[in-house]
Amino acid sequence: MQLKFLYPLALLIAFVITVTEGDAIFRGEVEGVYPVPPTPRITYVSPYVKISPYDHHFRAAADTLRWDWKLVAAIAFTESRFDSTATSEVGACGVMQVMPATLRGMGVPDSLHMDTRTNIMAAAELLDYLDHLYRRIKNFDERTNFILASYNAGAGHIGDAMNLAEKYGRPRYVWNDNVDSFLILKGKPEYYTDSVCRNGSFSDWKQTLSFVKKVKRNWRRFEMLQTRYNDSITTLMAKDSTIRIKE
């Protein structure tokens, strides 16, 4: 009779041993068997500091110009504070404050004048034209002065000021304390009626000189923001190996 109970007892003991060893395997207690660590989740971060909702458009425009995208952003910020619905008293429109006549000359229909991407890319086309116009100025920082002044005042008035500077023995390809001074003088009849001037009087020189300085100041500010952002990403990556920069 006792043998009848031995077989079930043996089965029970075998079951207990199996469960105990199996639990040990899950706990990593069996020699040579360890739990598989979870795959770390990679976090990707942008290589660019966020300046505005339109940064991707500024970068696309900058690619066509081979410029720093933050310079394009600085122009937009100075012109409209990134307001895509802005319209000036003289009719300049959109985030880049492009004149309607300029947009129509580029073949942009009136219905797209305020479209942000179209407005930015049209501005890029204008900036590219101005960049080519002043290609003889090899130093980009100096050339930028003439590009920005022309973007604001029109290339005709800047060309007149350059002609006046040359006529009076001053360098035509230097902006500060040279061409900018003759742009100021273009508000006086004895200068804007000179035979070297073809575009008449110009009285908004204060706005143009201020525009050039503001854009360059905002550009430097955005560059500083990018530098700080880069430093913060470097610090994070040093502390956390799961952080990667998005390509």
KAJO-V682406 format. One record per pair of residues at least 12 apart in sequence whose ideal C-beta (glycine too) atoms are under 8 Angstrom apart, sorted by the first residue. I is the first residue (numbers start at 0). GAP is how many residues later the second one is. Records with the same first field share a line. If there is no record, write none. Layout:
I->GAP + GAP
//
This chain:
39->201 + 202
40->201
41->200 + 201 + 202
42->197 + 199 + 200 + 201
43->199 + 200 + 201 + 202
44->188 + 191 + 198 + 199 + 200 + 201
45->199 + 200
46->186 + 198 + 199
47->21 + 178 + 181
48->173 + 176 + 177 + 179 + 180
50->19 + 22 + 26 + 171 + 174
51->21 + 24 + 25 + 30
52->29
53->19 + 22 + 28 + 30 + 41 + 62 + 66
54->14 + 18
56->59 + 60 + 63 + 64
57->12 + 14 + 15 + 18 + 62
59->57 + 60 + 61
60->59 + 60 + 62 + 63 + 66
61->62
63->57 + 60 + 61 + 64
64->59 + 62 + 63 + 66
66->60
67->151 + 155
69->149 + 152 + 153 + 156
70->73 + 144 + 148
71->48 + 51 + 52 + 55
72->149
73->141 + 142 + 144 + 145 + 147 + 148
74->21 + 48 + 52 + 73 + 76 + 140
75->19 + 20 + 44 + 47
76->141
77->133 + 136 + 137 + 140
78->13 + 16 + 17 + 18
79->14 + 15 + 16 + 17
81->13
82->12
83->30 + 32 + 35
84->29
92->20 + 21 + 26
93->19 + 20 + 21 + 22 + 25
94->21 + 24 + 25
95->23 + 24 + 26 + 27
97->15 + 21 + 24 + 25 + 28
99->13
101->20 + 24
102->16 + 19
105->16 + 19 + 20
107->14
125->25
126->20 + 24
129->16 + 17 + 20 + 21 + 25
130->12 + 16
132->17 + 22
133->12 + 13 + 16 + 39
135->37
136->36
141->31 + 32 + 33
143->72
144->30 + 31 + 67 + 71
145->12 + 27 + 29 + 33
147->63 + 64 + 67 + 68
148->26 + 31 + 34 + 59 + 60 + 62 + 63
150->60
151->55 + 56 + 59 + 60
152->30 + 49 + 51 + 52 + 54 + 55
153->45
155->42 + 43
156->26 + 29 + 42 + 45
157->21 + 25
158->39 + 40
159->22 + 26 + 32 + 36 + 37 + 38 + 39 + 42
160->18 + 19 + 21 + 22 + 24 + 25
161->17 + 20
162->33 + 34
163->18 + 21 + 22 + 27 + 30 + 32 + 33
164->13 + 14 + 16 + 17
165->30
166->27 + 29
167->14
169->12
174->37
179->25 + 29 + 32
182->19 + 22 + 25 + 26
183->21 + 25
185->15 + 16 + 19
186->14 + 15 + 16 + 18
188->12
232->12
//
